[in-house]
Structure formats: C-alpha cells, structure tokens
C-alpha cells in the first residue's frame, strides 16, 4: 500500500512501529487481538487497527501539497477535510478557508470566489450540483480532489446498479456529507432511497411486503428519496450501498433483511432479478477498525477511551461498540483529560460534553482499552496514553517499555 507524505506532527513516536510489526506478523489481518503495553501500575491495550486510513492520509497529503505549491493563491475547502478538529484547525491556521459547514450551510458565498481561487474537495466527496457550480465559476472541481477511493467505488457501484434498473438503497445518515454526495451521484443513474438504520430497513421491508401503506412509506422516508420516486414500482429491484463509515455489521444486517424480504415476495428462484449483492462497497478500513474493536473487547478492562472528532461517524460507531461492554470515554484529544480525577467526554445520545469525576479506579493495577477513529492522528492517541500514564507515579517508563516490546516483535 502507498506510503503518504503527511506532516510529522501527526505521526507517533511508536504507534506506527507497532502497527507495522503487527502487519508483518499478520499480513492477512486474521489476528484482531490487541497489543498490550504493560507499565505495571497501568496497562493499555491498543486495538489492532485504528487511526488514519488510506483515504484520510491521501486527503491530507493532497491538501498540504496544494498549500505548499500555491503560496500566492487563495485556498478553500468545500467543508471539513475530515472529521477531526485538530487537522481542520491546522488547515485554517495555514490560511485555508471553509466554504460550508458539515451540514451544508454556506459560510462563504459562491460570489466571493473567482476562477483564480483553489477549491479542495474533501475526503467525503461532493455532490454533482456543487461540481457544476464550481465549473460555472471557472474552477476545476477535479484538480484538487481528495475524495476517498472507497467512496468513489460506492458511486461506481451505484451507477452499475442503475444501469441494471435496480433502485439504490443507501445505508447512511442523510445529513452527512458523504451520504449527500453518494445520493447525488446515485440519483443521476438510478432511483435512490436513504435509510438510517436497521429499524428503517424493517419499515421498508414492511412496505415491500404490503404491511404498511404507501402514505406511511412517504411519511417515514420524507426527503430521503429521489425525485419522482414511485414506491410501488421502484422497490421491485433493490441493491444496498453504504456510507463507508457506517457500522459494517448493520449494513450487512440491512442487506440480509432486504434479501430475505425479496425472497419472501418473489421466491428464491427469482432473487437475482430483484436483489443485487453489493458487499463490495464496504470500506476495508471501517471493517478493520470495527473488527479490531470487537477484538479489543475480548480482554477485561476498567474502562475504554476512544479518541476522535465528535462529528466523526466511524468513531461514533466504535464508541457504540465499546459502550455495549464497559464504561467508555469519547474524547477529542488529551486536553479533555483534565486531571487524574476529571475527564471531559462526549455523550453520543445527548450530543453534548460532560465531565466525569473519579474516572480512574483506585486499584493496584488499572487497565485501559485505547483506540481511535480513522480520522484521528496517531500522535493524539500517543498523547492520551502519555497523559494517563503520567498520573501513575509508580508506572514504568513509557519509552523503555515500548522499546523492549518492539525488540521482541520487530
């Protein structure tokens, strides 16, 4: 796999070495057990996979190269490069301006741009409507395009489905940049429908089987289907693609449910004419990180820490997986660890930050599970580890233990 040239500030002094050693010993990625870092008084289990994925490193490399090569030009990003506050702030500090926020609300009017300006397309991609707008302004939307290749693969699969007269069911969050982009690309070639989760998939299945009315369908999926969508006709042939950062197990469950629904309605012998197998749209990095999280939960621990942007979809799903087993603190950086007594963390359900006291138990040995989302720099994960480690005065030196471990596994 390609090695990207990204700023050293995002790299860790030891995490990349651990990841590379694990990759060398397990090239087929069959082993999802975590890596133990035992400092005596405190122990950390690092997930087998976490941190920057291919698409994120690709986007960062392109963005920084664009800034370096165009010192005299105004540079804009359509919206956040990735869902990580530190990375986005770094770009702002270098003079990059954001045209929209993550929900698509305009921050800078299109009229303020000229054909001399540079506009970078973020890793999530963008809609065909915005590409057309940039072309009208004389700005090439493809020259500085950081759209993740795995997102583009979803778009390609959607085109294929449309050519075969399948309706594209998009498993995603309708407000997310990637899903908005996928819907735009899919909608030009096929009837399209966005569903949020397994519950909505069950409602869709109920309609297909005639258990709920057409009126109910249009109410449930209001503003989530393509123009001119005919619920009776356009759900006879379906294929599922996904927002690449969704929970992979849920995408699979949705696909399985809709396949079973089509078998019930049309029979097993006719399934190929009514259901398209689309497992190839699942992102490898999302799968790896989620599988590694399940592997991480195979060990006993006092609590878990998940690091990433609070608006990061893939990170949120890792948090949800961890929360099913043990107390989990979702933080954006080491700065949220106020002290050995107080941690400030994000609550997914309430969508706000809270402070928890006495989060570190009073024990001879404290065990922490540690992982991050695909848009979180390894350097931030290392800073979190070192911050917590610093609260244990009897703990063994970080660098000595790391070097000892790496000598064994490299």
VENPEDA-V101989 format. One record per residue. SS is DSSP state (A for helix, B for strand, O for the rest). D_CENTER is the distance of its C-alpha to the mean C-alpha in Angstrom with 1 decimal. Layout:
ss->{SS:SS}
d_center->{D_CENTER:D_CENTER}
This chain:
ss->{O:O:O:O:O:O:O:A:A:A:O:O:O:O:A:A:A:A:A:A:A:A:A:A:A:O:O:O:O:O:O:O:O:O:B:B:B:B:O:O:O:B:B:B:B:B:O:O:O:O:O:O:O:A:A:A:A:A:A:A:A:A:A:A:A:A:A:A:A:O:O:O:O:O:B:B:B:O:O:O:O:O:O:O:A:A:A:A:A:A:A:A:A:O:O:O:B:B:O:B:O:O:O:O:O:B:O:O:O:A:A:A:O:O:O:O:O:B:B:B:B:O:O:O:O:O:O:A:A:A:A:A:A:A:A:A:O:O:O:O:O:O:O:O:B:O:O:O:A:A:A:A:A:A:A:A:A:A:A:A:A:A:A:O:O:O:B:B:B:B:B:O:O:O:O:O:A:A:A:A:A:A:A:A:A:A:A:O:O:O:O:B:B:B:B:O:O:A:A:A:A:A:A:A:A:A:A:A:O:O:O:O:O:A:A:A:A:A:A:A:O:O:O:O:B:O:O:O:O:O:O:O:O:O:O:O:O:B:B:B:B:B:O:O:O:O:O:A:A:A:A:A:A:A:A:A:A:A:A:A:A:A:A:A:A:A:O:A:A:A:A:A:A:O:B:B:O:O:A:A:A:O:O:A:A:A:A:A:A:A:A:A:A:A:A:A:O:O:O:O:O:O:B:B:B:B:B:O:O:O:O:O:A:A:A:A:A:A:A:A:A:A:A:O:O:O:O:B:B:B:B:O:O:A:A:A:B:O:O:O:O:B:B:B:B:B:B:O:O:O:O:B:B:B:B:B:B:O:O:O:O:O:O:O:O:B:B:B:B:B:B:B:O:O:O:O:O:A:A:A:A:A:A:A:A:A:A:A:A:O:O:O:O:O:O:O:O:A:A:A:A:A:A:A:A:A:A:A:A:O}
d_center->{19.7:20.1:20.4:19.1:21.2:19.2:21.0:22.4:21.5:17.9:19.4:20.7:24.3:23.7:20.2:20.0:23.4:22.4:19.4:21.9:24.5:22.5:21.5:25.2:26.4:23.9:23.1:22.3:19.7:21.7:21.9:19.1:21.5:20.5:22.5:25.2:26.2:29.5:31.1:33.7:33.4:29.6:27.4:23.7:21.7:18.8:16.2:16.9:13.4:11.1:10.4:10.2:9.5:11.9:10.2:9.7:13.3:14.6:13.7:15.2:18.2:19.0:18.9:21.1:23.4:23.8:24.8:27.2:28.9:29.4:31.0:33.2:30.8:28.7:25.0:22.5:18.8:18.1:15.6:13.2:12.5:9.0:8.1:10.5:14.0:15.9:14.9:15.5:18.7:19.8:19.7:21.6:24.1:24.7:25.7:22.8:22.8:20.2:21.5:19.3:17.1:13.7:15.8:17.9:20.9:23.0:23.7:25.9:28.2:28.2:31.9:31.3:29.8:32.2:32.1:32.4:29.0:25.8:22.6:19.4:16.8:13.3:10.5:9.5:13.2:15.8:18.4:21.7:23.5:22.2:22.9:26.4:26.8:26.2:28.6:31.2:30.9:31.6:28.2:26.7:23.1:22.6:24.2:21.3:18.4:15.1:13.3:11.2:13.7:11.6:11.0:14.8:15.5:14.4:16.8:19.4:19.4:19.7:22.7:24.2:24.0:25.7:28.4:29.2:29.4:26.5:24.7:20.9:19.1:15.5:13.4:11.2:11.7:14.6:14.1:10.7:11.4:9.8:11.7:14.7:14.8:14.6:17.3:19.4:19.5:20.1:22.7:24.9:25.5:25.1:25.4:21.9:20.7:17.5:17.2:15.0:15.7:18.4:20.9:20.8:21.0:24.1:25.6:25.1:26.8:29.6:30.2:30.4:32.9:34.9:34.3:33.2:34.6:33.5:33.8:31.4:28.8:28.9:28.7:25.7:23.7:25.2:23.6:21.0:23.2:24.6:28.0:30.9:29.0:31.7:30.4:33.4:33.3:29.7:28.4:30.9:28.5:24.7:21.7:18.1:15.1:11.5:8.5:6.7:3.6:6.8:9.1:10.9:14.2:14.2:13.8:16.6:18.6:18.5:19.6:22.3:23.5:24.0:25.7:28.0:28.7:29.8:32.0:33.6:34.4:35.4:36.1:34.8:36.9:35.3:31.6:30.8:32.2:29.9:26.6:24.6:22.6:19.2:17.5:17.0:14.0:11.7:9.4:11.2:8.8:6.7:10.3:11.7:9.7:10.5:14.0:14.5:13.9:16.6:18.7:18.4:19.8:22.7:24.5:26.2:25.1:26.0:22.6:18.9:17.1:13.3:12.6:10.0:10.0:11.2:9.5:5.9:4.7:3.1:6.1:8.2:8.4:9.5:11.9:13.1:14.0:15.8:17.6:19.2:21.2:21.9:21.8:18.4:18.0:14.7:15.6:14.5:17.1:20.5:22.2:21.2:23.4:26.7:29.1:29.9:30.6:27.9:24.1:22.2:19.0:16.8:17.6:15.0:17.9:20.0:17.4:19.5:20.2:23.0:25.2:26.2:29.4:30.5:27.1:28.5:31.1:34.5:34.8:36.3:33.0:29.5:26.6:23.0:19.8:17.3:13.7:10.6:6.9:6.1:7.3:10.2:13.6:15.6:18.5:17.1:16.7:20.3:21.5:20.4:22.3:25.3:25.5:25.7:28.0:30.3:31.3:32.9:36.1:37.2:34.0:34.5:33.4:29.8:30.7:33.5:31.6:28.7:31.4:33.2:30.1:29.3:32.9:32.7:29.6:29.8}
